[in-house]
Amino acid sequence: MTVAIDRATGKRRGDRAPRPGLGQRIRNGYQKYWYAYAMIAPVVLVLAVIVAYPLIRGVYLTLTDANSLNSARTIGVNHIAATYKFIGLGNYKDILFGPLSYDRFWSHFIWTVVWTAACVALHYTIGLGLALMLNEKLRGRTLYRLLLVVPWAVPTFVTVFSWRIMLSDSGVMNQVLHALHLPEPQWLEDTFWQRFAAIMVNTWCGVPFMMLSLLGGLQSIDSSLYEAAEMDGANAWQRFRHVTLPGLRSVSSTVVLLGIIWTFNQFAIIFLLFGPTSAPDAQILVTWAYYLGFGQQPRDFAQSAAYGVLLLSIVTVFTSFYFRWLKRNDQLAV
């Protein structure tokens, strides 16, 4: 085999040039993309201030015994310095394995998982059903779309307060059940019905987003696929299974992931529907973390921050496994 050699440099033709060092690559990148860096610098700075610093500060607090009694505070003209101590991973150990770990963490964690799974399943199922209906040629379809988007367009606190009034002992829900001679649940007092009401209200608020997202996905599916399937003798269920669902795979994977993250960290609905103390067994992890940090005395800042770090860790781990699962399924489909 003949190897061509460049007479000027003495190097064999086809040899790769040595890779520049890290510093040289940074300088080259800056010289080539300096304008892009200048454009994103303000955004990076803002995110560092409002996201990175609170996150780092929160992680540090989880390693201390900070509470409202030993934190720095000002009373009148007197400034009291912080006296909390560094305790390492003691908060995490107490939360996960302490004597009260089940009542304070694991019971809320189990309920949060059930709440998330039930809400997202209802969001997707009902949203897909409404999207399929609105994708058909119906008379007044635009009006139906506007009406179904209203629960999503109305501010959350207005929606939740309206439901709270309707679910009170003398509210519309119990009045209708009384007129039908059916039992009248204690929606806002009994643990089972509190959880049922929370899922119902969250479903009401979350279905419109899922419906609109899936409707957009349905409209992007090529109609010729349905025509070909119909010509091959496929019935409605077969067309739905082999054309609609595969066509919605990318949209579904995205909206389901967003729904899980949003529902897992859904603070407003639980807090506004029950408050921080009236329904302890209906509190999910994020509202329980708020209660520890702001709803009791003394306020336990360290454990509240530890709950936040655990929530972030759970969501991060779940998201990574979710993406791996999607990637593996896509490879099997190919």
N, C-alpha and C positions, 0 to 999 in steps of 0.2 A: 504494500500500500504506500502511495506517495503522499508525503506531507508537505504542503506549501508553506514556505517560510518567507516572511516579510524581510527583505534585505535591509530596509532602513532601521527597523527596530529589533530584528533578530527573533521576533516572536512568531509562533505558528499561527497561521490564519485560522480563524474560528475559535481561538481561545477567548474565554470571557475575561473582561477587564476585572481587576480586583475590586471588590465591593468597598465603597468609601466608608469611612468610620461614621459613628453616630453623630458627632459634631458636624461633620461635613454634610451629612444627609439633612440635618436640621437647617443648616445655612442654605443649602440648595432649595429645600422646600420653602423657606421663608422668602428667598429671592424670587421664586416662581409664583408663590401664592400669597404674597404679602397683602394684596388687596382683599382677598377673602378673609385672612386673619384679622385685618382691620375692621371689616364689617361685622364679624361675629364677636369681636372683643367686648363690646358693651353688653351683649347677651350673656356671655360667659361671666362677666363681672357681676351682673345682677343675680344670676343663678348662684354664684359663689356666696353672695351676701344673704340671699333669702332661702337657700337650700343647703349649701355645703356647711356654712357655719352653724346653723341650728342643728344639723345632723351630727356634726362633730361634738358640739356642746352636749347634745342629748346622750351620745354614746359615753362621754366622760361622766355625766351624772349617773348613768347606770352603774358605774364602778364606785359610787360613794353611797353614803347614807343620808343624802340631802332630803330635807323636808321643810315645812314652813316654819319650824321652830329653830333650826340651826342654819338657815340660809341668810345671806346678807339682806338687810332691810333697813328702811328709814322710817322712824317714828317721830313725827314732828321735825325738830331740828337735829335729832340724834340719829347717827348712823351706826348700826350694829353690824359688825363684821361677821362673815360666815365662819361657822365652827364645825361644819360637817367633815367627815373623815373618809379616806380612801379605804374601801373594803374589798376591792377586787371583784370577783364573780359571785359574791355573796347574794346579791339580789336575784340573779338568774337561778342559783341553787335553791333559794327560798321559794321562788315562783314555781319552778318545775318539780322540785322534790321535797319541799318543806312540808310540815304537818298539815298546813291548810292549802296545799297545792291544788287538791281536787276542787274545793269550793271556790278558790280564788282564781284558778286558771283553767284546769282541765274541763270542768263542767261548762265554762263559758266557751272554751275552744270547741268542744263537741257541738254545742248549740250553734256556734258560728258556722261550722262546717255544714250542719243540717240546714241552717238558714240560707247559706250560700247556694247549696245544691238545689234546694227546693225552689228558690227564687229564680235562679238562672234557668232551670228546667221549665218553669212556668213561663218565663219571659220568652224563651226560644219557641216553645210549643205554641203558645197563643200568638206570638208575633208572626211565626211562620204561617199559621192558619189565616190570620188577617191579611198577611201579604199575598198569599195565594188567592184570597177572595178579591182583593183590590187589584190584582194583576189581570183579572178577567174584565171583559167589556161590560161594565154595569152602568145602568142609568144613575146619574148623580154620584159617580165615583169620586169626583173631586171633592164634593161636600163630605162624603164619608171619610176621606183622607184627612180633611181639616178637623173634623170632629174627633177622630181617633188620635190626632196629634195634640189636642188640647191638654190632656193630663201631663204631657211632657213639657208643654210650653208654659203652663202655670207654675209660678215659683213653688218650690218644694214646701216651704213653711206654710203657704196658703193651703196647699193640698192636704198636708198632714193635719193641720188644725181643723180643717173641714171634716176629715175622717174622724178626728177625735170627738168632735161634737156629735157626729152621726152614731158613733159607737158608745156614747155615754149611756147610762142606765135608762134615761128618758129620751134617748136619741131616736132617729128615724129607723135605724136597723131593728131595734127592739120593738118599736111600735108596729112595724110591719110583721115581725114574727108573732107579736101578741095578737094582731088581727087574724093571722093564719092559725092561731091556737098551737103555736110551736114554742118550745122552750126558749127562754130569753137568756143568753149567756152573759156572764160578767166579762165583757170584752177587755176592760181595762183593769180588772182586779185579779181574775183567776189566771194562773200561770199558763195553762194550756191555751186558753183563749187569747191571752196576751200575745203569745207566739203566733197563733193563727192569724190574729189581726195584723201583726207586724208583716208577715209574709203577704197577706192580702193587700195591704197598703203599698208595699214595695213593688208588688206585681203590677198594681195599677199605675205606678209611676214609671216603671221600667219597660213595659211592653211597647209603648210607642217608638222608642229608639230602636228596639230590635225589629219592629215591624218595618220601619223606614229603611233600615240597613238591608234587610232581606228582600224588600221590595225592589231596591236598586239592584241587588244581585239577580233577582228573577228577570228583570228587564234586560239584563246583559246577556242572558242565555239566548243563543241563536234559535229562532223559531223553526228553522229547517230541521233541527234535531228532533223536535216533537213531530213534525210532519213525517220524517223518515221512520220514527218509531211507530207512529200510527199506521203507516203503510205496511210495516212488518207485522201488524196485528197486535201490538202491545196495548193492553188496557190502561185505564187511568192510573192504577196503582203501579204498574210496571213502568209507565212513563215517569211517574214521580220518583220511583226508586232508582231508575237507571239513567235518567236525564236531569231531573230537577236537583236531587240531592248532590250528585257529582258536580253539577254546575254551580252549586252554592258552597262548595267545600272551602274555597279560600275566604269567602265572606263569612261563612259560619265560624270558621276557626278564629277569625279576628274578633268578631262580636262576642263570641262565647268567652274568649280570654278577657276582653274588656269588661264583660258583665261579671265575671268571677272576681276580678280585681276590685271593681267598683262596689259590688255587693259585700264582699268580704270586709271592706273598709267603710261601709255605709254608716255614717254617723248620724246624719240629720233625721232620718225617719224614726229610728229607735229613740233618740233623745227627745225629739219634739212630740212623739206620740205618748211616751211614758214619763219623761223627765229622768234625771240622774239617779233617783232613789226609789221611785214608787214601784218599779218592776225589776228587782234584782235578778230574778231567774230568766228574764227576757233580754238581759243586756248581752250584747256581743262583745268581743274583745276590745274593740276600739272605744266603745262607750264605757266599758268597765275601766279601761285605762284612764279615761277622762274623770271618772268618779274617784279613782285613787288620787289623782293629781289635783282635782279642784272641787270635788263634791263631798269631801270628808274633812274632819279636823283631828289631828294635824294632817295637812296635805302632804302626801308622800310623793315628792317629785322624782326620787330615784326609781322607785318601782314603776311609776307611771311611764317614765322614759324607757325602762327595761321592757315594758309591754310594747312600746312603740318599736323598739329594735327587734323584738321577737316577731311582731307583725310584718315588718319589712323583710326579715329573714324568711319567714314562711312564704310570703308572696314571691320573693326572688327564687327560692328553691322550686316552688310549684311552676313558675313561669319557665325556668330552664328545662324541667322535665317535660312540660307541655310542648315546648318547641321541639325537643328531641323526639317525642312521640309523633308529632305532626310530620317531622322530617322522615322518620322511619316509615310511616304510613304512605307518604308520597313516593318513597323509593319502592315500596311494595306494589303500589298502584301502577308505577311505570313498568 
